[in-house]
Amino acid sequence: MKDQQYYFHQTPPELCNDIISNIPFNDDDILLEPFAGENGFYDNFPEELQKHRCEIEDGLCFKDFDYEGIKPTTIITNPPFRIGGRNCFFDILLFFARIHHIKKMYILGSSYCFNSLTPPRMLKLNQAGIYLNKITCVNIKKWAGRYYIMEFGRVYNDNFDYYLPIY
């Protein structure tokens, strides 16, 4: 039996369905849900597309996935925000940004996650060839604070910018 903390952080199934239904998939997309939890996203992936999942509770760590053999093109997930007591959101984004056949990432994160994307970190993501393209704000009643669906892609978007100096 999984503990109460685990269940608290599961993405509401209705939200998973709404997010998936608003993604313009390509016929050749290969989908990966690297933090599957109870498969909220994975179960809503279009049946006609190749889909994969990882879940540490099932012994399938995202770091051990066969990225070179399977070559996923799209990541859709609600990742853990804290691992070992520290904010790991940026590290997870950078991990996927460095896998060049991943073309799109749809990441659900809190304001805590979004605020971790400092200008120097955004520069690192951009240097890895991944850019913030869209943000959608959502309310999740059972969770505190605001949550955002952050869409990252390989195409530069000049609608999102940042200043590197510290003022």
HELIX and SHEET records of a PDB file:
HELIX    1   1 GLN A    4  PHE A    8  1                                   5    
HELIX    2   2 PRO A   13  SER A   21  1                                   9    
HELIX    3   3 TYR A   42  ASN A   44  5                                   3    
HELIX    4   4 ILE A   56  ASP A   58  5                                   3    
HELIX    5   5 PHE A   62  ASP A   64  5                                   3    
HELIX    6   6 TYR A   67  ILE A   70  1                                   4    
HELIX    7   7 PHE A   89  ALA A   97  1                                   9    
HELIX    8   8 SER A  111  ASN A  115  1                                   5    
HELIX    9   9 PRO A  119  GLN A  127  1                                   9    
SHEET    1   A 6 GLN A  50  ARG A  53  0                                        
SHEET    2   A 6 ILE A  30  GLU A  33  1                                        
SHEET    3   A 6 THR A  74  THR A  77  1                                        
SHEET    4   A 6 LYS A 104  SER A 110  1                                        
SHEET    5   A 6 TYR A 147  GLY A 153 -1                                        
SHEET    6   A 6 TYR A 131  VAL A 138 -1                                        
SHEET    1   B 2 ARG A  82  ILE A  83  0                                        
SHEET    2   B 2 ARG A  86  ASN A  87 -1                                        
END                                                                             
